[in-house]
Amino acid sequence: MIGRRDFIKVTTIAGIGLSLPHGLMHIAESAAAAKVDLAVATGSSPAKITAAAINAMGGIGKFVSRGDIVVVKPNMAWDRTPEQAGNTNPEVVATVVRLCFEAGAKKVKVFDRPVNDPRRCYVQSGIADAARQFGATVDYVDERKFRDMSIKGNVLKTWPLYTEVFEADKVINVPIAKHHGLAKLTLSMKNWMGIMGGTRNRIHQRIDESLVDISMTVKPTLTILDAVRILTANGPQGGSLNDVKKLNTVIAGIDQVAVDSFGATLFGMKGSDLGYVRIGAQSGLGVMDLSKLNIQKIAI
């Protein structure tokens, strides 16, 4: 492994254009290749492309350690089947759960605060069964576990948030990419509405700023954006298969703004077209300009 001092030395030499011995050049190339900002995997198997995207980001072991309690937060908000693209793809969620346990996680919790009846959403989405198959604990949210928390945002100062998210060692956000009538698109930052208690539609008047405030409060270890199927219209609930487009794509990243900025391109938009992405970048939450990112694309 290259040390910090050697890395600085190597990159400095490389930056001024001097030739390097073969060994040092290999180290420099490896160090440069190691930093991937976004990984975009495409292929017919949701499980394989999810694993490939995570591996391109450095592997699950970079994000989950032995003994960790991990929260995996999908979108399970709607009484919809996977084919209708209203919720996160169950195979994507199950793969994340499996990889967490392979990394030595002690416990993996999967939950959401749905809009429709949770009993139907958990089953119809296919997520509950798929996640439990690999050992996840899949419970309904307990209203007693929401606590008023200080947010200190530009719009939101406090809000009741789900304590299990903040008690976990690691949090992995696993949203689906889809149309949204108010926010234009719902991607990773909007998925945090599923950990909000209280009357969530109160944030709709200033939804973009509110989403940034929440996203500044919750710090995910990793974000996995499901674009196996995307909902192109009539979101976020959907229902008609005519609104569904199959892209067979999964995007992985650490930077929520970057993930959502790339997610916008799946719909023929730019990150700057989304208020919460633009405000998030201005607030220092992340990078919106995709040209500044090292994006690794993998086809399987």
HUHU-V480470 format. One record per pair of residues at least 4 apart in sequence whose ideal C-beta (glycine too) atoms are under 8 Angstrom apart, sorted by the first residue. I is the first residue (numbers start at 0). J is the second residue. D is the distance in whole Angstrom. If there is no record, write none. Layout:
# HUHU-V480470
i	j	d
I	J	D
I	J	D
This chain:
# HUHU-V480470
i	j	d
1	5	5
1	6	5
1	9	7
1	26	5
1	29	8
1	30	6
2	6	7
3	7	6
4	8	6
5	9	6
5	26	7
6	10	6
6	30	6
7	11	6
8	12	6
9	13	6
9	19	7
9	23	6
9	26	6
9	27	4
9	30	7
10	14	6
10	27	7
10	30	7
10	31	8
11	15	7
12	17	5
12	19	6
12	23	8
13	17	8
13	19	7
13	24	8
13	27	5
19	23	4
19	24	4
19	27	6
20	24	7
21	25	6
22	26	7
23	27	6
24	28	6
25	29	6
26	30	6
27	31	6
28	32	6
29	33	6
30	34	8
33	57	7
34	293	6
35	55	6
35	56	6
35	57	7
35	293	6
35	294	8
35	295	5
36	252	6
36	253	8
36	254	7
36	257	6
36	286	8
36	292	4
36	293	5
36	294	6
37	250	6
37	251	7
37	252	4
37	254	8
37	257	6
37	258	7
37	261	6
37	292	6
37	293	8
37	294	5
37	295	7
38	51	8
38	52	4
38	53	8
38	54	8
38	55	4
38	56	5
38	250	7
38	251	5
38	252	7
38	294	8
38	295	5
38	296	8
38	297	7
39	52	7
39	248	6
39	249	8
39	250	5
39	261	7
39	294	6
39	295	7
39	296	5
39	297	7
40	47	8
40	48	4
40	49	7
40	51	4
40	52	4
40	55	7
40	248	7
40	249	5
40	250	8
40	251	8
40	296	8
40	297	4
40	298	8
40	299	6
41	48	6
41	246	8
41	247	6
41	248	5
41	296	8
41	297	7
41	298	5
41	299	7
42	47	6
42	48	5
42	51	7
42	247	6
42	298	6
42	299	3
43	247	6
43	299	8
44	48	6
44	90	8
44	299	7
45	49	6
45	88	5
45	90	4
45	91	5
45	94	7
45	225	8
45	227	5
45	247	8
45	249	7
46	50	6
46	90	5
46	91	8
46	93	7
46	94	5
47	51	6
47	299	5
48	52	6
48	227	8
48	247	7
48	248	7
48	249	5
48	297	8
48	299	6
49	53	7
49	90	7
49	91	5
49	94	4
49	95	7
49	223	6
49	249	5
50	54	6
50	94	6
50	98	7
51	55	6
51	249	8
51	297	5
51	299	6
52	56	7
52	223	7
52	249	5
52	250	7
52	251	4
52	297	7
53	58	7
53	59	5
53	62	8
53	95	8
53	98	6
53	221	7
53	223	7
53	251	6
54	58	5
54	59	8
55	251	7
55	295	5
55	297	6
56	61	7
56	62	8
56	221	7
56	251	5
56	252	7
56	253	8
57	61	4
57	62	8
59	63	5
59	98	4
59	99	7
59	101	7
59	102	5
60	64	8
60	102	5
62	102	8
62	169	6
62	171	7
62	220	5
62	221	5
63	67	5
63	69	6
63	98	8
63	99	5
63	102	4
63	103	7
63	104	5
63	169	6
63	220	7
64	102	7
64	103	7
64	168	8
64	169	8
65	102	7
65	103	3
65	104	8
65	105	8
66	103	7
66	104	8
66	105	5
66	168	8
67	99	8
67	102	8
67	103	7
67	104	5
67	105	6
67	167	8
67	168	4
67	169	5
68	104	7
68	105	6
68	106	5
68	107	8
68	108	7
68	166	8
68	167	5
68	168	5
68	169	8
69	99	5
69	104	5
69	106	7
69	107	5
69	108	7
69	167	6
69	168	7
69	169	5
69	170	7
69	171	6
70	107	8
70	108	5
70	109	8
70	110	8
70	163	6
70	164	6
70	167	4
70	169	7
70	170	5
70	171	7
71	92	6
71	95	5
71	96	6
71	99	7
71	107	6
71	108	7
71	109	5
71	130	7
71	135	7
71	171	5
71	173	6
72	109	8
72	110	7
72	111	7
72	164	7
72	170	7
72	171	7
72	172	5
72	173	6
72	190	7
72	191	8
72	193	6
72	194	7
72	219	8
73	86	7
73	87	4
73	91	8
73	92	5
73	109	7
73	111	6
73	124	8
73	126	6
73	173	5
73	174	7
73	175	8
73	190	8
74	85	8
74	86	5
74	87	5
74	111	7
74	173	8
74	174	5
74	175	5
74	185	8
74	190	6
74	193	7
75	86	5
75	87	7
75	110	8
75	111	4
75	113	6
75	117	8
75	120	5
75	121	6
75	124	5
75	126	5
75	127	8
75	193	8
76	85	7
76	86	7
76	111	6
76	112	8
76	113	5
76	114	5
76	115	7
76	120	7
76	193	7
76	235	7
76	236	8
77	85	4
77	86	6
77	113	7
77	114	6
77	115	5
77	120	6
77	124	8
77	235	7
77	236	5
77	237	7
78	115	4
78	116	6
78	119	4
78	120	5
78	123	5
79	83	4
79	84	8
79	85	3
79	86	6
79	120	8
79	123	6
79	124	7
79	236	7
79	237	6
79	238	7
80	123	6
80	124	8
80	125	7
81	86	7
81	88	6
81	89	6
81	124	7
81	125	5
81	228	7
82	228	7
82	240	6
82	243	7
83	230	8
83	237	5
83	238	6
83	239	8
83	240	7
83	243	7
84	175	7
84	177	6
84	228	4
84	229	6
84	230	4
84	237	6
84	242	8
84	243	5
85	124	8
85	175	8
85	177	7
85	230	7
85	234	8
85	235	7
85	236	6
85	237	5
85	238	7
86	120	7
86	124	4
86	126	7
86	175	6
87	91	6
87	92	6
87	124	7
87	126	7
87	173	5
87	174	6
87	175	5
87	225	5
88	92	7
88	175	7
88	225	5
88	227	5
88	228	7
89	93	6
89	124	6
89	125	4
89	126	5
89	128	7
89	129	4
89	130	8
90	94	6
90	129	7
90	227	8
91	95	7
91	173	6
91	223	7
91	225	5
91	227	7
91	249	6
92	96	6
92	109	7
92	126	5
92	129	6
92	130	6
92	173	6
93	97	6
93	126	8
93	129	4
93	130	6
93	132	6
93	133	6
94	98	6
95	99	6
95	171	6
95	173	6
95	223	6
96	100	7
96	107	5
96	109	7
96	130	5
96	133	5
96	134	7
96	135	5
97	101	6
97	133	4
98	102	6
99	104	4
99	107	5
99	171	7
100	104	5
100	107	6
100	133	7
100	134	6
104	169	8
106	136	6
107	130	8
107	134	7
107	135	5
107	136	7
108	135	7
108	136	5
108	137	8
108	138	7
108	163	6
108	167	7
109	126	7
109	127	8
109	130	4
109	135	5
109	136	7
109	137	5
110	137	7
110	138	6
110	139	7
110	140	6
110	161	8
110	163	7
111	120	8
111	140	7
111	193	4
112	117	8
112	140	5
112	161	7
112	193	5
112	194	7
112	195	7
112	196	7
113	117	5
113	120	4
113	121	8
113	193	8
114	236	8
115	119	6
115	120	5
116	120	7
117	121	6
117	139	5
117	140	8
118	122	7
118	139	8
119	123	5
120	124	6
121	126	7
121	127	4
121	137	7
121	139	7
122	127	6
122	128	7
125	129	6
126	130	6
126	137	7
127	131	6
127	137	5
128	132	6
129	133	8
130	135	4
130	137	5
131	135	6
131	137	5
140	144	7
140	145	8
140	161	6
142	196	7
144	161	6
144	162	5
144	163	6
145	159	4
145	160	7
145	161	6
145	162	7
145	196	3
145	197	7
146	159	6
146	160	7
146	162	5
147	157	5
147	158	7
147	159	5
148	157	6
148	158	7
148	159	7
148	160	5
148	165	8
148	216	7
149	156	7
149	157	6
150	155	5
150	156	6
150	157	6
150	158	6
150	212	5
150	213	7
150	215	8
150	216	5
151	156	6
152	156	7
152	208	7
152	209	7
152	211	7
152	212	3
152	213	8
152	215	6
152	216	7
153	208	5
153	211	7
153	212	6
153	282	8
154	202	8
154	205	5
154	208	4
154	209	5
154	212	6
155	202	7
155	209	6
155	212	4
155	213	7
158	195	6
158	196	8
158	197	7
158	213	7
159	195	7
159	196	3
159	197	5
160	164	7
160	165	7
160	194	6
160	195	6
160	196	7
160	213	8
160	216	7
160	217	8
161	194	4
161	195	8
161	196	7
162	166	6
163	167	6
164	170	6
164	194	5
164	217	6
169	220	4
169	221	8
170	217	7
170	218	7
170	219	5
170	220	6
171	219	6
171	220	6
171	221	5
171	222	7
171	223	7
172	187	5
172	190	6
172	191	8
172	219	4
172	221	7
172	222	5
172	223	7
172	255	8
173	190	8
173	222	8
173	223	5
173	225	7
174	185	7
174	186	6
174	187	5
174	189	7
174	190	4
174	222	8
174	224	6
174	225	7
175	185	8
175	224	8
175	225	5
175	226	8
175	228	8
175	229	8
175	230	8
176	184	7
176	185	8
176	186	6
176	224	6
176	225	7
176	226	5
176	229	5
176	230	8
176	262	5
176	265	6
176	266	8
177	184	7
177	185	6
177	229	6
177	230	4
177	231	8
177	234	4
177	235	6
177	237	7
178	183	8
178	184	6
178	185	8
178	230	5
178	231	6
178	232	5
178	233	7
178	234	3
178	235	7
178	237	8
178	242	8
178	266	7
179	183	6
179	184	6
179	185	4
179	189	7
179	234	5
179	235	5
180	233	8
180	234	7
180	235	8
181	203	6
181	206	6
182	189	6
182	206	6
182	207	7
182	210	7
182	273	7
182	274	8
182	275	7
183	268	7
183	272	7
183	273	6
183	274	8
184	189	8
184	234	8
184	259	8
184	262	7
184	263	6
184	266	6
184	268	7
184	273	6
185	189	4
185	190	7
185	234	7
185	235	5
186	190	7
186	224	6
186	258	7
186	259	4
186	262	4
186	263	8
186	273	8
187	219	8
187	222	5
187	224	6
187	255	5
187	258	5
187	259	5
187	262	7
188	210	5
188	211	7
188	213	8
188	214	4
188	255	5
188	256	8
188	259	6
188	275	5
188	276	8
188	279	7
189	210	6
189	275	7
191	195	7
191	210	7
191	213	5
191	214	6
191	217	5
192	199	6
192	202	8
192	210	8
192	213	8
194	217	7
195	199	5
195	202	8
195	213	7
197	201	7
202	206	6
202	209	4
202	210	8
205	209	6
206	210	6
206	274	8
206	275	7
207	211	7
207	273	8
207	274	3
207	275	4
207	277	8
207	278	6
208	212	6
208	274	8
208	275	8
208	278	6
209	213	7
210	214	6
210	275	4
210	279	8
211	215	6
211	275	6
211	278	5
211	279	5
211	282	6
211	284	6
212	216	7
213	217	6
214	255	5
214	275	8
214	279	6
214	284	6
215	282	7
215	284	6
219	253	8
219	255	7
220	253	8
221	251	7
221	252	8
221	253	6
222	251	7
222	252	6
222	253	7
222	254	8
222	255	6
222	258	5
223	249	6
223	250	7
223	251	5
224	249	7
224	250	4
224	251	8
224	252	8
224	258	5
224	259	8
224	261	8
224	262	5
225	249	6
226	246	5
226	248	4
226	249	7
226	250	7
226	262	7
226	265	6
227	245	7
227	246	7
227	247	6
227	248	7
227	249	7
228	243	5
228	244	7
228	245	5
228	246	7
229	243	7
229	244	5
229	246	6
229	265	6
229	266	7
230	234	5
230	235	7
230	237	5
230	242	6
230	243	6
231	242	5
231	243	7
231	244	5
231	266	7
232	242	4
233	237	6
233	238	7
233	239	7
233	242	5
234	242	8
237	242	6
237	243	7
238	242	8
239	243	8
246	265	6
248	265	7
250	258	6
250	261	6
250	262	7
252	257	5
252	258	4
252	261	8
254	258	6
254	285	4
254	286	6
255	259	6
255	279	7
255	284	7
255	285	6
256	260	6
256	270	7
256	276	6
256	279	4
256	280	5
256	284	5
256	285	3
256	286	6
256	287	6
257	261	6
257	285	5
257	286	5
257	287	7
257	289	7
257	292	6
258	262	6
259	263	7
259	270	7
259	273	7
259	275	7
259	276	5
259	279	8
260	264	8
260	269	8
260	270	3
260	273	8
260	276	5
260	280	8
260	286	8
260	287	5
260	288	8
260	289	6
261	265	8
261	270	8
261	289	6
261	294	7
262	266	8
263	268	4
263	269	6
263	270	5
263	272	6
263	273	6
263	276	7
264	268	7
264	269	7
264	270	8
264	289	8
268	272	4
268	273	7
270	276	4
270	277	7
270	280	8
270	287	4
270	288	8
270	289	7
271	276	7
271	277	5
271	287	6
272	276	8
273	277	7
274	278	6
275	279	6
276	280	7
276	287	6
277	281	6
277	287	7
278	282	6
279	284	4
279	285	6
279	287	7
280	284	7
280	285	6
280	286	7
280	287	4
280	288	8
286	291	6
286	292	6
288	292	8
289	294	7
